[in-house]
Amino acid sequence: MKHYKNSDYAINKFSEGIVYRFADGIVEVTLVDFLAENPDKTKEDFLALKELSDGIYHEQVKDENAQTKKNVLLDLGVVEKSLQCHEQSPEQMLIYDIEAQEDIELHSERMSTVNLAMDKLTEIQRKRYLMYHIEGLTIRQIADIEGVGHSKIQKSIEGAQKKIKKVLTST
């Protein structure tokens, strides 16, 4: 679970019950709780509900990751046109332009470093690394999908992490 950073998906998947996260805490509905509140239901009903909740949380993670990939910085030309809708002092405009340019340069530097690191990986390493870290699949799940032993997946991901770390520490 350490690789999921306590995501709702991971917490739910690796618990015995069905987990709900609220602003003030986490609630877990166990099999005993479920059967006590639903005397007409069976253990199979609970397991089906658990599998459904795992699937829903997994879809949320995939959707969040897909949306994150779509997030880009706004084009300065578009931002400048929208700023013309209201009056700003020349000082405010200068500060905004400098900050926006710094953000774009920083983002560009980071993306360049990420692309450089990812380019060092083989196609198989990249695919496995993304399945593990982005899609949240376990090493065994990836091994099952690819029809290979889990030790090959483990070594591939570890190799990818070493290559990425090497690029990140050298920049």
Rosetta blueprint (number, residue, H / E / L):
1 M L
2 K H
3 H H
4 Y H
5 K L
6 N L
7 S L
8 D H
9 Y H
10 A H
11 I H
12 N H
13 K H
14 F L
15 S L
16 E L
17 G L
18 I E
19 V E
20 Y E
21 R E
22 F E
23 A L
24 D L
25 G E
26 I E
27 V E
28 E E
29 V E
30 T L
31 L H
32 V H
33 D H
34 F H
35 L H
36 A H
37 E H
38 N L
39 P L
40 D L
41 K L
42 T L
43 K H
44 E H
45 D H
46 F H
47 L H
48 A H
49 L H
50 K H
51 E H
52 L H
53 S H
54 D H
55 G H
56 I H
57 Y H
58 H H
59 E H
60 Q H
61 V H
62 K H
63 D H
64 E H
65 N H
66 A H
67 Q H
68 T H
69 K H
70 K H
71 N L
72 V L
73 L L
74 L L
75 D L
76 L H
77 G H
78 V H
79 V H
80 E H
81 K H
82 S H
83 L H
84 Q L
85 C L
86 H L
87 E L
88 Q L
89 S L
90 P H
91 E H
92 Q H
93 M H
94 L H
95 I H
96 Y H
97 D H
98 I H
99 E H
100 A H
101 Q H
102 E H
103 D H
104 I H
105 E H
106 L H
107 H H
108 S H
109 E H
110 R H
111 M H
112 S H
113 T H
114 V H
115 N H
116 L H
117 A H
118 M H
119 D H
120 K L
121 L L
122 T L
123 E H
124 I H
125 Q H
126 R H
127 K H
128 R H
129 Y H
130 L H
131 M H
132 Y H
133 H H
134 I L
135 E L
136 G L
137 L L
138 T L
139 I H
140 R H
141 Q H
142 I H
143 A H
144 D H
145 I H
146 E H
147 G L
148 V L
149 G L
150 H H
151 S H
152 K H
153 I H
154 Q H
155 K H
156 S H
157 I H
158 E H
159 G H
160 A H
161 Q H
162 K H
163 K H
164 I H
165 K H
166 K H
167 V H
168 L H
169 T H
170 S H
171 T L
